[in-house]
Amino acid sequence: QVQLVESGGGLVQPGGSLRLSCAASGSIFSINVMGWYRQAPEKRELVASMTSGGYTDYADSVKGRFTISRDNAKNTVYLQMNSLKSEDTAVYYCNYVTMTTRPEVYWGQGTQVTVSS
């Protein structure tokens, strides 16, 4: 089992910045993907992900504004969000997936990000 603990959400004005953190603990598999999804009213979408080897993937809507990074020694992934827009408002969920023949998927509890003036 893997536990994911998120932090860093909150209320910010348009154009502002926030940094999310997600720390994984438990039975960590060294080769994995960690990332962030967000839940809008109608769908959950990938925001950004990063493999333990450093490969990254971003949603088109956040490219150039958000940056994902990770500290493998701390099993922690970060999401730096700049130039936030109202449409970025959502619950953000940390995601962890083992890169194995039978992937295991874990989710954090979610953290609210609200962009509003």
Secondary structure, 3 states (H helix, E strand, C coil): CEEEEEECCEEECCCCCEEEEEEEEECCCCCEEEEEEEECCCCEEEEEEEECCCCEEECHHHCCCEEEEEECCCCEEEEEECCCCHHHCEEEEEEEEECCCCCCEEECCCEEEEECC
